[in-house]
Structures are given as C-alpha cells and as structure tokens.
Amino acid sequence: MNKSVKPKNRTEAPQKIRIIGGIWRSRLINVLDLPGLRPTTDRVRETLFNWLGQDLVGLRCLDLFAGTGALGFEAASRHADKVVLLEKDKKAVANLSKNFALLQSSPAPGEVYITQADSLEFLKYQIDGSSNLIFIDPPFQEGALLDQALFEAARICDDTAGGGIYVEFPASRSREELEALVPEWHCKKYLEAGQVKACLFRSKAI
C-alpha cells in the first residue's frame, strides 16, 4: 500500500539564515518558528546594504522588533560603531543572545547590545538625534506599530553622516501613505519583493 506523504509547507520560516556581508559573512544564525517572525530575505538585505554602503563605521544603529536579528547583525558585521537590538519576545531574545555568542568567535569591532524591551516605549525615552540608522520591521499584522515607530524614529534619527530609517511593510500599503506620516523625510530608495515593500527614508534636509 502506498503511504500518503504530507507535502512540505513552503511558507515555513527557514531554520537558518546567512549573514551576507562584513566580518561575519556566510555565518549562519538560527531562526525560531514564532508567530509574526518574518526574517528579511537575502535579496532584500543585499539590496538594503547596497543602498547604505558596505562599511557602516561611525553609525549608531537601532534594530527595532529585532526578531532574528538579521538586520542588526548585518550592521554589526559591517563595522557599525553601536548596534542595539530590541525585542519583546523572551524566546526570541534568548535566541538572539545565543546567536550573538556564536558570532563573537570573530568579535564585532563595535558595541552590540541585545535588550528585551517594548520598542515603542524604548523610543519615547531616546533623545533627538541619538541614532543614525534605524531598522523598523514589525509583524505585518500590527500596522499601528509601524506607524508609531516611524513617527518616533523620525525624531531621534540623525542621518547627516549616513544611515536613515529603513522600513519593511506589507504590499497592501503604499509608500506615499508612510511618507505622509513623516513629512520631513522622504522615501529615497524603494523596492518591492513579493508581498513585501521596503523604503529607506532620508531626511529632506540632507
């Protein structure tokens, strides 16, 4: 008798993802299967860091809603001076810490901090201009998180020396809708990849 074989679910998150540049290039980090966790794909990360440049020396970075840490670890790998990865989920924070400990077999040149915190609460207490590069990639089903985080990020981000505010958002939303939230900023770089859109916001004053 032939046994039925359950088809593989192709939408499942990968078990590992690869850092694509810098001192940790080709190193793998483990990914947990958690609700709302959606790692930024290799293609999108490669495009983002082509926009930003391969060397982030001098930049202070925030990875909000860090999840797997893919964006924050990429920034640290590319010599950012300081990277803070913020994540509220306790299991995700533990996984971030384990991944970072493994990566540190080749130490990052800058400071890296992993913090269990609510990103919106954290942002409220940051002073104006305290960060240069901010990654915003919350769960897509929680649109209000993105809007509030972008509004606060526009206040604390100083991109005069490079960086900006990077946002991933669902295809159901438009970049014009997000630009309207932060009128002093504009979406300088933009991409669409399947159901994901992304903008790198830069200050209009630059």
mmCIF file of the C-alpha atoms, coordinates in Angstrom:
data_MODEL
# 
_entry.id   MODEL 
# 
loop_
_atom_site.group_PDB 
_atom_site.id 
_atom_site.type_symbol 
_atom_site.label_atom_id 
_atom_site.label_alt_id 
_atom_site.label_comp_id 
_atom_site.label_asym_id 
_atom_site.label_entity_id 
_atom_site.label_seq_id 
_atom_site.pdbx_PDB_ins_code 
_atom_site.Cartn_x 
_atom_site.Cartn_y 
_atom_site.Cartn_z 
_atom_site.occupancy 
_atom_site.B_iso_or_equiv 
_atom_site.pdbx_formal_charge 
_atom_site.auth_seq_id 
_atom_site.auth_comp_id 
_atom_site.auth_asym_id 
_atom_site.auth_atom_id 
_atom_site.pdbx_PDB_model_num 
ATOM 1   C CA . MET A 1 1   ? 0.000  0.000  0.000  1.00 0.00 ? 1   MET A CA 1 
ATOM 2   C CA . ASN A 1 2   ? 1.288  3.427  -0.853 1.00 0.00 ? 2   ASN A CA 1 
ATOM 3   C CA . LYS A 1 3   ? 1.553  5.720  2.122  1.00 0.00 ? 3   LYS A CA 1 
ATOM 4   C CA . SER A 1 4   ? 0.428  9.294  1.707  1.00 0.00 ? 4   SER A CA 1 
ATOM 5   C CA . VAL A 1 5   ? 3.179  11.842 2.140  1.00 0.00 ? 5   VAL A CA 1 
ATOM 6   C CA . LYS A 1 6   ? 2.376  15.144 3.741  1.00 0.00 ? 6   LYS A CA 1 
ATOM 7   C CA . PRO A 1 7   ? 3.535  17.935 1.431  1.00 0.00 ? 7   PRO A CA 1 
ATOM 8   C CA . LYS A 1 8   ? 6.090  20.362 2.803  1.00 0.00 ? 8   LYS A CA 1 
ATOM 9   C CA . ASN A 1 9   ? 4.829  23.780 3.769  1.00 0.00 ? 9   ASN A CA 1 
ATOM 10  C CA . ARG A 1 10  ? 6.905  26.135 1.629  1.00 0.00 ? 10  ARG A CA 1 
ATOM 11  C CA . THR A 1 11  ? 5.856  29.152 3.676  1.00 0.00 ? 11  THR A CA 1 
ATOM 12  C CA . GLU A 1 12  ? 7.611  27.966 6.843  1.00 0.00 ? 12  GLU A CA 1 
ATOM 13  C CA . ALA A 1 13  ? 10.415 30.174 8.121  1.00 0.00 ? 13  ALA A CA 1 
ATOM 14  C CA . PRO A 1 14  ? 13.894 28.853 7.351  1.00 0.00 ? 14  PRO A CA 1 
ATOM 15  C CA . GLN A 1 15  ? 15.721 27.136 10.169 1.00 0.00 ? 15  GLN A CA 1 
ATOM 16  C CA . LYS A 1 16  ? 18.856 29.168 9.492  1.00 0.00 ? 16  LYS A CA 1 
ATOM 17  C CA . ILE A 1 17  ? 19.667 32.342 7.588  1.00 0.00 ? 17  ILE A CA 1 
ATOM 18  C CA . ARG A 1 18  ? 23.022 33.557 6.351  1.00 0.00 ? 18  ARG A CA 1 
ATOM 19  C CA . ILE A 1 19  ? 24.734 36.862 7.053  1.00 0.00 ? 19  ILE A CA 1 
ATOM 20  C CA . ILE A 1 20  ? 25.691 38.170 3.655  1.00 0.00 ? 20  ILE A CA 1 
ATOM 21  C CA . GLY A 1 21  ? 28.467 40.719 4.274  1.00 0.00 ? 21  GLY A CA 1 
ATOM 22  C CA . GLY A 1 22  ? 31.185 42.016 6.579  1.00 0.00 ? 22  GLY A CA 1 
ATOM 23  C CA . ILE A 1 23  ? 33.306 40.156 9.113  1.00 0.00 ? 23  ILE A CA 1 
ATOM 24  C CA . TRP A 1 24  ? 30.534 37.580 9.715  1.00 0.00 ? 24  TRP A CA 1 
ATOM 25  C CA . ARG A 1 25  ? 29.930 36.978 6.020  1.00 0.00 ? 25  ARG A CA 1 
ATOM 26  C CA . SER A 1 26  ? 28.484 33.489 5.341  1.00 0.00 ? 26  SER A CA 1 
ATOM 27  C CA . ARG A 1 27  ? 27.961 32.786 9.048  1.00 0.00 ? 27  ARG A CA 1 
ATOM 28  C CA . LEU A 1 28  ? 24.598 31.168 9.850  1.00 0.00 ? 28  LEU A CA 1 
ATOM 29  C CA . ILE A 1 29  ? 22.180 32.264 12.553 1.00 0.00 ? 29  ILE A CA 1 
ATOM 30  C CA . ASN A 1 30  ? 19.390 30.110 13.927 1.00 0.00 ? 30  ASN A CA 1 
ATOM 31  C CA . VAL A 1 31  ? 15.756 31.098 13.365 1.00 0.00 ? 31  VAL A CA 1 
ATOM 32  C CA . LEU A 1 32  ? 12.891 30.225 15.708 1.00 0.00 ? 32  LEU A CA 1 
ATOM 33  C CA . ASP A 1 33  ? 9.393  29.466 14.458 1.00 0.00 ? 33  ASP A CA 1 
ATOM 34  C CA . LEU A 1 34  ? 7.471  32.172 16.325 1.00 0.00 ? 34  LEU A CA 1 
ATOM 35  C CA . PRO A 1 35  ? 4.214  33.984 15.466 1.00 0.00 ? 35  PRO A CA 1 
ATOM 36  C CA . GLY A 1 36  ? 4.835  37.089 13.386 1.00 0.00 ? 36  GLY A CA 1 
ATOM 37  C CA . LEU A 1 37  ? 8.520  36.329 12.879 1.00 0.00 ? 37  LEU A CA 1 
ATOM 38  C CA . ARG A 1 38  ? 9.431  37.064 9.274  1.00 0.00 ? 38  ARG A CA 1 
ATOM 39  C CA . PRO A 1 39  ? 13.168 37.188 8.553  1.00 0.00 ? 39  PRO A CA 1 
ATOM 40  C CA . THR A 1 40  ? 14.264 39.748 5.980  1.00 0.00 ? 40  THR A CA 1 
ATOM 41  C CA . THR A 1 41  ? 15.270 37.760 2.892  1.00 0.00 ? 41  THR A CA 1 
ATOM 42  C CA . ASP A 1 42  ? 18.797 37.603 1.497  1.00 0.00 ? 42  ASP A CA 1 
ATOM 43  C CA . ARG A 1 43  ? 17.718 39.513 -1.603 1.00 0.00 ? 43  ARG A CA 1 
ATOM 44  C CA . VAL A 1 44  ? 16.198 42.368 0.365  1.00 0.00 ? 44  VAL A CA 1 
ATOM 45  C CA . ARG A 1 45  ? 19.127 42.585 2.793  1.00 0.00 ? 45  ARG A CA 1 
ATOM 46  C CA . GLU A 1 46  ? 21.607 42.638 -0.060 1.00 0.00 ? 46  GLU A CA 1 
ATOM 47  C CA . THR A 1 47  ? 19.708 45.487 -1.711 1.00 0.00 ? 47  THR A CA 1 
ATOM 48  C CA . LEU A 1 48  ? 19.451 47.409 1.570  1.00 0.00 ? 48  LEU A CA 1 
ATOM 49  C CA . PHE A 1 49  ? 23.168 47.271 2.276  1.00 0.00 ? 49  PHE A CA 1 
ATOM 50  C CA . ASN A 1 50  ? 23.960 48.230 -1.292 1.00 0.00 ? 50  ASN A CA 1 
ATOM 51  C CA . TRP A 1 51  ? 21.900 51.355 -0.581 1.00 0.00 ? 51  TRP A CA 1 
ATOM 52  C CA . LEU A 1 52  ? 23.622 52.006 2.729  1.00 0.00 ? 52  LEU A CA 1 
ATOM 53  C CA . GLY A 1 53  ? 27.142 51.072 1.687  1.00 0.00 ? 53  GLY A CA 1 
ATOM 54  C CA . GLN A 1 54  ? 29.170 48.113 2.846  1.00 0.00 ? 54  GLN A CA 1 
ATOM 55  C CA . ASP A 1 55  ? 31.020 49.965 5.625  1.00 0.00 ? 55  ASP A CA 1 
ATOM 56  C CA . LEU A 1 56  ? 28.916 51.442 8.444  1.00 0.00 ? 56  LEU A CA 1 
ATOM 57  C CA . VAL A 1 57  ? 31.797 52.790 10.560 1.00 0.00 ? 57  VAL A CA 1 
ATOM 58  C CA . GLY A 1 58  ? 30.654 55.675 12.735 1.00 0.00 ? 58  GLY A CA 1 
ATOM 59  C CA . LEU A 1 59  ? 26.936 54.801 12.709 1.00 0.00 ? 59  LEU A CA 1 
ATOM 60  C CA . ARG A 1 60  ? 24.792 54.178 15.783 1.00 0.00 ? 60  ARG A CA 1 
ATOM 61  C CA . CYS A 1 61  ? 22.047 51.701 14.875 1.00 0.00 ? 61  CYS A CA 1 
ATOM 62  C CA . LEU A 1 62  ? 18.751 50.530 16.329 1.00 0.00 ? 62  LEU A CA 1 
ATOM 63  C CA . ASP A 1 63  ? 17.125 47.282 15.212 1.00 0.00 ? 63  ASP A CA 1 
ATOM 64  C CA . LEU A 1 64  ? 13.526 47.622 16.419 1.00 0.00 ? 64  LEU A CA 1 
ATOM 65  C CA . PHE A 1 65  ? 11.375 44.471 16.611 1.00 0.00 ? 65  PHE A CA 1 
ATOM 66  C CA . ALA A 1 66  ? 14.661 42.606 16.002 1.00 0.00 ? 66  ALA A CA 1 
ATOM 67  C CA . GLY A 1 67  ? 13.200 39.088 15.691 1.00 0.00 ? 67  GLY A CA 1 
ATOM 68  C CA . THR A 1 68  ? 16.016 37.018 14.194 1.00 0.00 ? 68  THR A CA 1 
ATOM 69  C CA . GLY A 1 69  ? 18.470 39.913 14.396 1.00 0.00 ? 69  GLY A CA 1 
ATOM 70  C CA . ALA A 1 70  ? 19.250 39.617 10.693 1.00 0.00 ? 70  ALA A CA 1 
ATOM 71  C CA . LEU A 1 71  ? 19.365 43.386 10.146 1.00 0.00 ? 71  LEU A CA 1 
ATOM 72  C CA . GLY A 1 72  ? 21.148 44.298 13.356 1.00 0.00 ? 72  GLY A CA 1 
ATOM 73  C CA . PHE A 1 73  ? 23.762 41.565 12.975 1.00 0.00 ? 73  PHE A CA 1 
ATOM 74  C CA . GLU A 1 74  ? 24.377 42.631 9.362  1.00 0.00 ? 74  GLU A CA 1 
ATOM 75  C CA . ALA A 1 75  ? 25.022 46.180 10.589 1.00 0.00 ? 75  ALA A CA 1 
ATOM 76  C CA . ALA A 1 76  ? 27.385 44.977 13.316 1.00 0.00 ? 76  ALA A CA 1 
ATOM 77  C CA . SER A 1 77  ? 29.164 42.750 10.809 1.00 0.00 ? 77  SER A CA 1 
ATOM 78  C CA . ARG A 1 78  ? 29.743 45.839 8.644  1.00 0.00 ? 78  ARG A CA 1 
ATOM 79  C CA . HIS A 1 79  ? 31.562 47.749 11.412 1.00 0.00 ? 79  HIS A CA 1 
ATOM 80  C CA . ALA A 1 80  ? 28.757 49.904 12.831 1.00 0.00 ? 80  ALA A CA 1 
ATOM 81  C CA . ASP A 1 81  ? 30.003 51.663 15.980 1.00 0.00 ? 81  ASP A CA 1 
ATOM 82  C CA . LYS A 1 82  ? 26.986 50.601 18.046 1.00 0.00 ? 82  LYS A CA 1 
ATOM 83  C CA . VAL A 1 83  ? 24.014 48.321 17.415 1.00 0.00 ? 83  VAL A CA 1 
ATOM 84  C CA . VAL A 1 84  ? 21.097 47.884 19.815 1.00 0.00 ? 84  VAL A CA 1 
ATOM 85  C CA . LEU A 1 85  ? 18.728 45.006 19.040 1.00 0.00 ? 85  LEU A CA 1 
ATOM 86  C CA . LEU A 1 86  ? 15.326 45.402 20.706 1.00 0.00 ? 86  LEU A CA 1 
ATOM 87  C CA . GLU A 1 87  ? 12.908 42.511 21.008 1.00 0.00 ? 87  GLU A CA 1 
ATOM 88  C CA . LYS A 1 88  ? 9.937  41.955 23.332 1.00 0.00 ? 88  LYS A CA 1 
ATOM 89  C CA . ASP A 1 89  ? 9.520  38.178 22.986 1.00 0.00 ? 89  ASP A CA 1 
ATOM 90  C CA . LYS A 1 90  ? 11.507 36.322 25.662 1.00 0.00 ? 90  LYS A CA 1 
ATOM 91  C CA . LYS A 1 91  ? 12.256 33.292 23.463 1.00 0.00 ? 91  LYS A CA 1 
ATOM 92  C CA . ALA A 1 92  ? 13.408 35.474 20.586 1.00 0.00 ? 92  ALA A CA 1 
ATOM 93  C CA . VAL A 1 93  ? 15.713 37.416 22.926 1.00 0.00 ? 93  VAL A CA 1 
ATOM 94  C CA . ALA A 1 94  ? 17.272 34.182 24.179 1.00 0.00 ? 94  ALA A CA 1 
ATOM 95  C CA . ASN A 1 95  ? 17.831 33.079 20.584 1.00 0.00 ? 95  ASN A CA 1 
ATOM 96  C CA . LEU A 1 96  ? 19.419 36.439 19.704 1.00 0.00 ? 96  LEU A CA 1 
ATOM 97  C CA . SER A 1 97  ? 21.811 36.077 22.624 1.00 0.00 ? 97  SER A CA 1 
ATOM 98  C CA . LYS A 1 98  ? 22.784 32.537 21.601 1.00 0.00 ? 98  LYS A CA 1 
ATOM 99  C CA . ASN A 1 99  ? 23.390 33.591 18.004 1.00 0.00 ? 99  ASN A CA 1 
ATOM 100 C CA . PHE A 1 100 ? 25.466 36.573 19.078 1.00 0.00 ? 100 PHE A CA 1 
ATOM 101 C CA . ALA A 1 101 ? 27.603 34.412 21.372 1.00 0.00 ? 101 ALA A CA 1 
ATOM 102 C CA . LEU A 1 102 ? 28.380 32.110 18.424 1.00 0.00 ? 102 LEU A CA 1 
ATOM 103 C CA . LEU A 1 103 ? 29.172 35.025 16.117 1.00 0.00 ? 103 LEU A CA 1 
ATOM 104 C CA . GLN A 1 104 ? 31.540 36.515 18.661 1.00 0.00 ? 104 GLN A CA 1 
ATOM 105 C CA . SER A 1 105 ? 34.087 33.814 17.890 1.00 0.00 ? 105 SER A CA 1 
ATOM 106 C CA . SER A 1 106 ? 35.060 36.558 15.427 1.00 0.00 ? 106 SER A CA 1 
ATOM 107 C CA . PRO A 1 107 ? 34.364 39.655 17.554 1.00 0.00 ? 107 PRO A CA 1 
ATOM 108 C CA . ALA A 1 108 ? 32.499 42.607 16.083 1.00 0.00 ? 108 ALA A CA 1 
ATOM 109 C CA . PRO A 1 109 ? 34.545 45.816 16.135 1.00 0.00 ? 109 PRO A CA 1 
ATOM 110 C CA . GLY A 1 110 ? 31.653 47.880 17.553 1.00 0.00 ? 110 GLY A CA 1 
ATOM 111 C CA . GLU A 1 111 ? 29.353 47.567 20.538 1.00 0.00 ? 111 GLU A CA 1 
ATOM 112 C CA . VAL A 1 112 ? 26.351 45.226 20.314 1.00 0.00 ? 112 VAL A CA 1 
ATOM 113 C CA . TYR A 1 113 ? 23.545 45.183 22.861 1.00 0.00 ? 113 TYR A CA 1 
ATOM 114 C CA . ILE A 1 114 ? 20.555 42.824 22.952 1.00 0.00 ? 114 ILE A CA 1 
ATOM 115 C CA . THR A 1 115 ? 17.678 44.185 25.025 1.00 0.00 ? 115 THR A CA 1 
ATOM 116 C CA . GLN A 1 116 ? 14.321 42.689 25.926 1.00 0.00 ? 116 GLN A CA 1 
ATOM 117 C CA . ALA A 1 117 ? 12.032 45.699 25.677 1.00 0.00 ? 117 ALA A CA 1 
ATOM 118 C CA . ASP A 1 118 ? 8.982  47.189 24.047 1.00 0.00 ? 118 ASP A CA 1 
ATOM 119 C CA . SER A 1 119 ? 10.401 49.147 21.125 1.00 0.00 ? 119 SER A CA 1 
ATOM 120 C CA . LEU A 1 120 ? 7.804  51.931 21.280 1.00 0.00 ? 120 LEU A CA 1 
ATOM 121 C CA . GLU A 1 121 ? 8.430  52.511 24.979 1.00 0.00 ? 121 GLU A CA 1 
ATOM 122 C CA . PHE A 1 122 ? 12.187 52.494 24.366 1.00 0.00 ? 122 PHE A CA 1 
ATOM 123 C CA . LEU A 1 123 ? 11.883 55.101 21.608 1.00 0.00 ? 123 LEU A CA 1 
ATOM 124 C CA . LYS A 1 124 ? 9.958  57.519 23.833 1.00 0.00 ? 124 LYS A CA 1 
ATOM 125 C CA . TYR A 1 125 ? 12.976 57.902 26.118 1.00 0.00 ? 125 TYR A CA 1 
ATOM 126 C CA . GLN A 1 126 ? 15.599 58.442 23.405 1.00 0.00 ? 126 GLN A CA 1 
ATOM 127 C CA . ILE A 1 127 ? 16.932 61.932 22.827 1.00 0.00 ? 127 ILE A CA 1 
ATOM 128 C CA . ASP A 1 128 ? 16.703 63.699 19.465 1.00 0.00 ? 128 ASP A CA 1 
ATOM 129 C CA . GLY A 1 129 ? 19.450 62.713 17.039 1.00 0.00 ? 129 GLY A CA 1 
ATOM 130 C CA . SER A 1 130 ? 20.715 59.816 19.184 1.00 0.00 ? 130 SER A CA 1 
ATOM 131 C CA . SER A 1 131 ? 20.735 57.253 16.335 1.00 0.00 ? 131 SER A CA 1 
ATOM 132 C CA . ASN A 1 132 ? 21.905 57.345 12.720 1.00 0.00 ? 132 ASN A CA 1 
ATOM 133 C CA . LEU A 1 133 ? 20.349 54.186 11.284 1.00 0.00 ? 133 LEU A CA 1 
ATOM 134 C CA . ILE A 1 134 ? 17.065 52.652 12.430 1.00 0.00 ? 134 ILE A CA 1 
ATOM 135 C CA . PHE A 1 135 ? 15.533 49.393 11.166 1.00 0.00 ? 135 PHE A CA 1 
ATOM 136 C CA . ILE A 1 136 ? 11.745 49.072 11.506 1.00 0.00 ? 136 ILE A CA 1 
ATOM 137 C CA . ASP A 1 137 ? 10.295 45.676 10.615 1.00 0.00 ? 137 ASP A CA 1 
ATOM 138 C CA . PRO A 1 138 ? 7.387  44.818 12.944 1.00 0.00 ? 138 PRO A CA 1 
ATOM 139 C CA . PRO A 1 139 ? 4.872  41.999 12.407 1.00 0.00 ? 139 PRO A CA 1 
ATOM 140 C CA . PHE A 1 140 ? 2.807  42.958 9.368  1.00 0.00 ? 140 PHE A CA 1 
ATOM 141 C CA . GLN A 1 141 ? -0.482 42.225 11.111 1.00 0.00 ? 141 GLN A CA 1 
ATOM 142 C CA . GLU A 1 142 ? 0.225  45.041 13.594 1.00 0.00 ? 142 GLU A CA 1 
ATOM 143 C CA . GLY A 1 143 ? 0.222  48.105 11.341 1.00 0.00 ? 143 GLY A CA 1 
ATOM 144 C CA . ALA A 1 144 ? -0.073 50.600 14.190 1.00 0.00 ? 144 ALA A CA 1 
ATOM 145 C CA . LEU A 1 145 ? 3.341  49.504 15.470 1.00 0.00 ? 145 LEU A CA 1 
ATOM 146 C CA . LEU A 1 146 ? 4.972  50.537 12.215 1.00 0.00 ? 146 LEU A CA 1 
ATOM 147 C CA . ASP A 1 147 ? 3.264  53.937 12.147 1.00 0.00 ? 147 ASP A CA 1 
ATOM 148 C CA . GLN A 1 148 ? 4.157  54.816 15.731 1.00 0.00 ? 148 GLN A CA 1 
ATOM 149 C CA . ALA A 1 149 ? 7.722  53.544 15.412 1.00 0.00 ? 149 ALA A CA 1 
ATOM 150 C CA . LEU A 1 150 ? 8.303  55.513 12.201 1.00 0.00 ? 150 LEU A CA 1 
ATOM 151 C CA . PHE A 1 151 ? 6.975  58.698 13.796 1.00 0.00 ? 151 PHE A CA 1 
ATOM 152 C CA . GLU A 1 152 ? 9.325  58.340 16.794 1.00 0.00 ? 152 GLU A CA 1 
ATOM 153 C CA . ALA A 1 153 ? 12.262 57.249 14.644 1.00 0.00 ? 153 ALA A CA 1 
ATOM 154 C CA . ALA A 1 154 ? 11.955 60.442 12.598 1.00 0.00 ? 154 ALA A CA 1 
ATOM 155 C CA . ARG A 1 155 ? 12.546 62.391 15.800 1.00 0.00 ? 155 ARG A CA 1 
ATOM 156 C CA . ILE A 1 156 ? 15.618 60.548 17.056 1.00 0.00 ? 156 ILE A CA 1 
ATOM 157 C CA . CYS A 1 157 ? 17.366 59.743 13.765 1.00 0.00 ? 157 CYS A CA 1 
ATOM 158 C CA . ASP A 1 158 ? 20.238 61.954 12.585 1.00 0.00 ? 158 ASP A CA 1 
ATOM 159 C CA . ASP A 1 159 ? 21.294 60.764 9.136  1.00 0.00 ? 159 ASP A CA 1 
ATOM 160 C CA . THR A 1 160 ? 23.636 63.634 8.262  1.00 0.00 ? 160 THR A CA 1 
ATOM 161 C CA . ALA A 1 161 ? 26.624 61.253 8.309  1.00 0.00 ? 161 ALA A CA 1 
ATOM 162 C CA . GLY A 1 162 ? 24.764 58.435 6.520  1.00 0.00 ? 162 GLY A CA 1 
ATOM 163 C CA . GLY A 1 163 ? 22.167 55.894 7.534  1.00 0.00 ? 163 GLY A CA 1 
ATOM 164 C CA . GLY A 1 164 ? 18.469 56.752 7.601  1.00 0.00 ? 164 GLY A CA 1 
ATOM 165 C CA . ILE A 1 165 ? 15.285 54.934 8.570  1.00 0.00 ? 165 ILE A CA 1 
ATOM 166 C CA . TYR A 1 166 ? 14.657 51.583 6.906  1.00 0.00 ? 166 TYR A CA 1 
ATOM 167 C CA . VAL A 1 167 ? 11.077 50.288 6.911  1.00 0.00 ? 167 VAL A CA 1 
ATOM 168 C CA . GLU A 1 168 ? 9.595  46.999 5.688  1.00 0.00 ? 168 GLU A CA 1 
ATOM 169 C CA . PHE A 1 169 ? 5.836  46.961 5.191  1.00 0.00 ? 169 PHE A CA 1 
ATOM 170 C CA . PRO A 1 170 ? 3.140  44.844 3.527  1.00 0.00 ? 170 PRO A CA 1 
ATOM 171 C CA . ALA A 1 171 ? 2.242  45.234 -0.151 1.00 0.00 ? 171 ALA A CA 1 
ATOM 172 C CA . SER A 1 172 ? -1.233 46.402 0.869  1.00 0.00 ? 172 SER A CA 1 
ATOM 173 C CA . ARG A 1 173 ? 0.226  49.765 1.946  1.00 0.00 ? 173 ARG A CA 1 
ATOM 174 C CA . SER A 1 174 ? 1.760  52.499 -0.200 1.00 0.00 ? 174 SER A CA 1 
ATOM 175 C CA . ARG A 1 175 ? 4.994  54.387 0.327  1.00 0.00 ? 175 ARG A CA 1 
ATOM 176 C CA . GLU A 1 176 ? 3.060  57.649 -0.055 1.00 0.00 ? 176 GLU A CA 1 
ATOM 177 C CA . GLU A 1 177 ? 0.973  56.647 2.963  1.00 0.00 ? 177 GLU A CA 1 
ATOM 178 C CA . LEU A 1 178 ? 4.115  56.222 5.067  1.00 0.00 ? 178 LEU A CA 1 
ATOM 179 C CA . GLU A 1 179 ? 5.756  59.384 3.743  1.00 0.00 ? 179 GLU A CA 1 
ATOM 180 C CA . ALA A 1 180 ? 2.699  61.324 4.912  1.00 0.00 ? 180 ALA A CA 1 
ATOM 181 C CA . LEU A 1 181 ? 3.448  60.234 8.491  1.00 0.00 ? 181 LEU A CA 1 
ATOM 182 C CA . VAL A 1 182 ? 6.909  61.868 8.448  1.00 0.00 ? 182 VAL A CA 1 
ATOM 183 C CA . PRO A 1 183 ? 6.723  64.947 6.187  1.00 0.00 ? 183 PRO A CA 1 
ATOM 184 C CA . GLU A 1 184 ? 10.323 65.983 6.900  1.00 0.00 ? 184 GLU A CA 1 
ATOM 185 C CA . TRP A 1 185 ? 11.554 62.705 5.408  1.00 0.00 ? 185 TRP A CA 1 
ATOM 186 C CA . HIS A 1 186 ? 11.207 61.056 2.017  1.00 0.00 ? 186 HIS A CA 1 
ATOM 187 C CA . CYS A 1 187 ? 11.491 57.523 0.669  1.00 0.00 ? 187 CYS A CA 1 
ATOM 188 C CA . LYS A 1 188 ? 14.796 57.874 -1.193 1.00 0.00 ? 188 LYS A CA 1 
ATOM 189 C CA . LYS A 1 189 ? 15.167 54.165 -2.022 1.00 0.00 ? 189 LYS A CA 1 
ATOM 190 C CA . TYR A 1 190 ? 12.307 51.750 -2.623 1.00 0.00 ? 190 TYR A CA 1 
ATOM 191 C CA . LEU A 1 191 ? 11.798 48.109 -3.553 1.00 0.00 ? 191 LEU A CA 1 
ATOM 192 C CA . GLU A 1 192 ? 9.060  45.539 -3.897 1.00 0.00 ? 192 GLU A CA 1 
ATOM 193 C CA . ALA A 1 193 ? 9.706  41.831 -3.376 1.00 0.00 ? 193 ALA A CA 1 
ATOM 194 C CA . GLY A 1 194 ? 6.566  39.699 -3.500 1.00 0.00 ? 194 GLY A CA 1 
ATOM 195 C CA . GLN A 1 195 ? 4.285  40.719 -0.642 1.00 0.00 ? 195 GLN A CA 1 
ATOM 196 C CA . VAL A 1 196 ? 6.963  42.911 0.944  1.00 0.00 ? 196 VAL A CA 1 
ATOM 197 C CA . LYS A 1 197 ? 7.744  46.549 0.261  1.00 0.00 ? 197 LYS A CA 1 
ATOM 198 C CA . ALA A 1 198 ? 10.687 48.457 1.689  1.00 0.00 ? 198 ALA A CA 1 
ATOM 199 C CA . CYS A 1 199 ? 11.778 52.084 1.914  1.00 0.00 ? 199 CYS A CA 1 
ATOM 200 C CA . LEU A 1 200 ? 14.962 53.755 3.053  1.00 0.00 ? 200 LEU A CA 1 
ATOM 201 C CA . PHE A 1 201 ? 13.876 57.137 4.364  1.00 0.00 ? 201 PHE A CA 1 
ATOM 202 C CA . ARG A 1 202 ? 16.327 60.032 4.310  1.00 0.00 ? 202 ARG A CA 1 
ATOM 203 C CA . SER A 1 203 ? 15.855 63.461 5.792  1.00 0.00 ? 203 SER A CA 1 
ATOM 204 C CA . LYS A 1 204 ? 14.765 66.144 3.333  1.00 0.00 ? 204 LYS A CA 1 
ATOM 205 C CA . ALA A 1 205 ? 17.271 68.449 4.998  1.00 0.00 ? 205 ALA A CA 1 
ATOM 206 C CA . ILE A 1 206 ? 20.193 66.402 3.620  1.00 0.00 ? 206 ILE A CA 1 
# 
